[in-house]
Each structure stands twice: as C-alpha cells, then as structure tokens.
Amino acid sequence: MSLRIKPPNIVTLTYPYGSSVRRAIAFAIENLPWIEQKLERAKTKRINASKPITSTDNFETKFHRLTFVPNEREEAFIRISNGETRLYYPQNWEEKDKRVQELIRVALRETYRKEAKGYLPERLKDLAAQHGFSYHKVSIRDSKRRWGSCSTQKNISLSLSLMALPYHLIDYILLHELCHTVEMNHSPRFHALLNKVCDGKSKALQKEMKQFSTL
C-alpha cells in the first residue's frame, strides 16, 4: 500500500488488487499525520525573490496550482480558475526570463487575493462565533506592512499575504485582530485574552510568525 500527494490537494491511496478496502482506509488513517504534514508543507511555499520559480517547482498556493503555458500568442496573460493559476506567455520566452518571473509574481498576488476573499471572512466569522467576539465588517487589502488591523469601530482589515501562511498562523492573526475588538491596545489584558483564545500558545505563535513576512 502507498500514499501520494498530488497537486492541488489530492491524496491518492494505492493498494493491491483483492486487498480489503477497510484495511486500505485503516492504512490511510494510520498515516494521517504524514498526510497532514505533506499537505501543509505544500500549501506554505514562499515566493523567494532571489530564486526563479519554474514549472519543476510544482508551486501551489492554498487552493491553486501554478501552471506554465507557453503558446504562440505574442502577449502574456493570466487565468485563474478551477484550482489553477495559468500563466500564458510567448513560447520563445524562457521560464527564468524576468518577464515570466514578473508575470508569476503578479499571478500569485492575484491568486492570494482571490483566495483571501473566499477564505478569510468566513474563517474570521467562525472564530468570532467560537470565542464570543463581534465585529462590524471585514475587508481584504494588499497590505505590505501589516498582517491585519482593527479600528475603533470594530472594522477589521486583513492582508491578502495571510494566505501564504500555514493555517494555524492565519488563525493566530485573525484571533489577534478579534482580541482588538475588546482591547484596543497591546496591554497585559490584551495579551492575556489572546493567550486564552490561543490555548496558551500565543508567545510560541508570535515567535513562529517572525520567520514570515508579507508579500
């Protein structure tokens, strides 16, 4: 029996002909920690400005796979749909060409924007209900300086860069902003509240956040 992770987020279980389906499922369940680790790692790849992204990288965001499509047209453009971010560019361009790399960065930013609008508001709503917070409205911005912010009117703004973080760190930032709907500062009471809703892990999560930066 074997397990494989295929893009965008497909887990394939292979087992010998004639084997018990129940045993195959049990095998998958036994290896669930490995599956979760592989899926999470695939979803947290970062854009490295010093290293070109090519088709061999199999780059994926949370919900989309990056696909290279050299074609006969003289123009370059992007299409985002059905779990794919497709890069169309002239076939005489190399993947490492600066024009292709710039197209990739534009495409990924738009992909993160699309994903952020679809995922973050609903996740914020779920966490608010789970922990008893309330807020007025939420917006998604292309912020390069902050992961998020909360106004005195309880309006929460979230950076589309959050979609490049692991899920547990996205939750940490969302909880951070929700805590600001109660404590509009970084006082001891704020940190106590944040630590409570983070199950006592806020300091560890804050430390982990230091290895990431906005796009």
C-alpha positions as CSV (number, residue, x, y, z in Angstrom):
1,M,0.0,0.0,0.0
2,S,1.2,3.5,-0.7
3,L,0.1,7.1,-0.4
4,R,0.9,10.0,-2.8
5,I,0.2,13.7,-2.6
6,K,-0.8,15.2,-6.0
7,P,-1.5,18.9,-6.8
8,P,-3.5,20.8,-6.0
9,N,-4.5,18.9,-2.8
10,I,-5.2,15.3,-3.8
11,V,-4.3,12.3,-1.7
12,T,-4.0,9.1,-3.7
13,L,-4.2,5.8,-1.9
14,T,-3.0,2.7,-3.8
15,Y,-3.5,-0.8,-2.6
16,P,-3.1,-4.3,-4.2
17,Y,-6.0,-5.8,-6.1
18,G,-8.1,-8.0,-3.9
19,S,-7.0,-6.3,-0.7
20,S,-9.6,-5.2,1.9
21,V,-10.9,-1.7,1.4
22,R,-11.3,-1.4,5.1
23,R,-7.6,-2.3,5.6
24,A,-6.6,0.3,3.0
25,I,-8.6,3.0,4.8
26,A,-7.1,2.0,8.1
27,F,-3.6,2.4,6.5
28,A,-4.5,5.9,5.4
29,I,-5.8,6.8,8.9
30,E,-2.6,5.4,10.4
31,N,-0.6,7.7,8.2
32,L,-2.8,10.8,8.7
33,P,0.0,12.8,10.5
34,W,2.2,12.3,7.4
35,I,-0.6,13.3,5.1
36,E,-1.3,16.5,7.0
37,Q,2.4,17.4,7.2
38,K,2.8,17.0,3.4
39,L,-0.3,19.0,2.6
40,E,0.6,21.8,5.0
41,R,4.1,22.0,3.6
42,A,2.8,22.1,0.0
43,K,0.5,25.0,1.0
44,T,3.1,27.2,2.6
45,K,5.7,27.6,-0.1
46,R,7.0,31.1,-0.2
47,I,7.9,33.4,-3.0
48,N,11.7,33.7,-3.0
49,A,12.8,36.8,-4.9
50,S,16.3,35.5,-5.3
51,K,15.3,32.2,-6.8
52,P,13.3,31.9,-10.0
53,I,10.1,29.9,-9.9
54,T,9.8,27.3,-12.7
55,S,7.4,24.5,-13.7
56,T,9.6,21.9,-11.9
57,D,8.9,23.6,-8.6
58,N,5.2,22.5,-8.8
59,F,4.3,25.7,-6.9
60,E,1.0,25.7,-5.1
61,T,-1.0,28.1,-3.1
62,K,-3.7,27.0,-0.6
63,F,-6.2,26.3,-3.4
64,H,-4.5,26.7,-6.7
65,R,-1.7,25.1,-8.7
66,L,0.7,27.3,-10.8
67,T,0.7,26.1,-14.4
68,F,3.1,27.3,-17.2
69,V,1.5,27.6,-20.6
70,P,3.9,28.7,-23.4
71,N,1.9,29.4,-26.5
72,E,2.1,31.0,-30.0
73,R,0.5,34.3,-29.0
74,E,2.8,37.3,-28.6
75,E,1.1,38.5,-25.4
76,A,1.4,37.3,-21.8
77,F,-1.7,37.0,-19.6
78,I,-3.1,35.1,-16.6
79,R,-6.2,32.9,-16.0
80,I,-7.3,31.9,-12.5
81,S,-10.0,29.2,-12.3
82,N,-10.8,25.6,-11.3
83,G,-7.9,25.3,-8.9
84,E,-5.3,26.5,-11.4
85,T,-3.4,29.7,-11.9
86,R,-2.4,29.5,-15.6
87,L,0.5,31.6,-17.0
88,Y,0.3,32.2,-20.7
89,Y,3.4,33.6,-22.4
90,P,5.2,33.6,-25.8
91,Q,6.8,30.2,-26.4
92,N,10.1,31.9,-27.2
93,W,10.4,33.2,-23.6
94,E,12.3,31.1,-21.1
95,E,10.7,30.2,-17.7
96,K,13.6,32.1,-15.9
97,D,13.1,35.1,-18.1
98,K,12.5,38.3,-16.0
99,R,9.2,38.9,-17.9
100,V,7.9,35.4,-16.9
101,Q,9.1,35.8,-13.3
102,E,7.3,39.2,-13.1
103,L,4.2,37.6,-14.5
104,I,4.4,34.8,-11.9
105,R,4.5,37.4,-9.0
106,V,1.6,39.3,-10.4
107,A,-0.3,36.0,-10.9
108,L,0.4,34.8,-7.3
109,R,-0.6,38.1,-5.8
110,E,-3.9,37.9,-7.6
111,T,-4.3,34.3,-6.6
112,Y,-3.7,35.1,-3.0
113,R,-6.2,38.0,-3.3
114,K,-8.9,35.6,-4.7
115,E,-8.2,33.0,-2.0
116,A,-8.2,35.6,0.8
117,K,-11.6,37.0,-0.2
118,G,-13.0,33.5,-0.3
119,Y,-11.4,32.1,2.9
120,L,-10.6,34.8,5.4
121,P,-14.0,36.4,6.0
122,E,-15.6,33.0,6.6
123,R,-12.8,31.9,8.9
124,L,-13.0,35.1,10.8
125,K,-16.7,34.7,11.3
126,D,-16.2,31.1,12.6
127,L,-13.5,32.1,15.1
128,A,-15.6,35.1,16.3
129,A,-18.6,32.8,16.9
130,Q,-16.4,30.2,18.6
131,H,-14.8,32.6,21.1
132,G,-17.7,35.1,21.5
133,F,-16.3,38.1,19.6
134,S,-18.2,40.6,17.5
135,Y,-17.0,43.0,14.8
136,H,-18.6,45.3,12.3
137,K,-17.2,44.4,8.9
138,V,-14.1,42.9,7.3
139,S,-12.0,44.0,4.3
140,I,-9.1,42.4,2.4
141,R,-6.2,44.7,1.4
142,D,-2.9,44.3,-0.3
143,S,-1.0,45.5,2.8
144,K,2.7,45.1,2.7
145,R,3.3,46.4,6.3
146,R,0.7,44.7,8.4
147,W,-0.9,41.3,8.6
148,G,-4.1,42.9,9.9
149,S,-5.6,45.8,11.8
150,C,-8.8,46.7,13.8
151,S,-10.3,50.1,14.0
152,T,-12.2,51.6,17.0
153,Q,-15.4,50.9,15.0
154,K,-14.5,47.2,15.1
155,N,-13.8,47.1,11.4
156,I,-11.1,44.5,10.7
157,S,-8.7,44.8,7.7
158,L,-6.7,41.7,6.7
159,S,-3.8,41.4,4.3
160,L,-4.0,39.0,1.4
161,S,-0.5,37.9,2.4
162,L,-2.1,35.8,5.1
163,M,-2.9,33.2,2.5
164,A,0.9,32.4,2.3
165,L,0.9,31.4,6.0
166,P,0.2,28.0,7.5
167,Y,-3.4,27.7,8.6
168,H,-2.6,27.8,12.3
169,L,-0.8,31.1,11.9
170,I,-3.7,32.5,9.9
171,D,-5.9,31.7,12.8
172,Y,-3.4,33.4,15.2
173,I,-3.6,36.7,13.2
174,L,-7.4,36.5,13.0
175,L,-7.6,35.9,16.7
176,H,-5.2,38.8,17.3
177,E,-7.4,41.2,15.5
178,L,-10.6,39.8,17.1
179,C,-9.0,40.5,20.5
180,H,-8.5,44.1,19.5
181,T,-12.3,44.4,19.3
182,V,-12.2,44.1,23.1
183,E,-8.8,45.6,23.9
184,M,-7.7,48.3,21.5
185,N,-4.1,48.2,22.6
186,H,-1.3,45.7,23.5
187,S,-1.7,45.9,27.2
188,P,-1.3,42.9,29.6
189,R,-5.1,42.4,29.4
190,F,-4.9,42.1,25.6
191,H,-2.1,39.6,25.8
192,A,-3.9,37.6,28.5
193,L,-7.0,37.4,26.3
194,L,-5.0,36.5,23.2
195,N,-3.2,33.8,25.1
196,K,-6.5,32.4,26.4
197,V,-8.1,32.1,22.9
198,C,-4.8,30.6,21.6
199,D,-4.9,27.9,24.2
200,G,-1.8,29.2,26.0
201,K,0.3,29.2,22.8
202,S,0.3,32.9,21.9
203,K,4.0,33.5,22.7
204,A,5.1,30.5,20.7
205,L,2.9,31.5,17.7
206,Q,4.2,35.1,17.9
207,K,7.8,33.7,17.8
208,E,6.9,31.5,14.8
209,M,5.5,34.5,12.9
210,K,8.9,36.1,12.9
211,Q,10.1,33.8,10.1
212,F,7.4,35.1,7.8
213,S,7.0,38.5,6.1
214,T,4.2,40.0,3.9
215,L,4.5,39.6,0.2
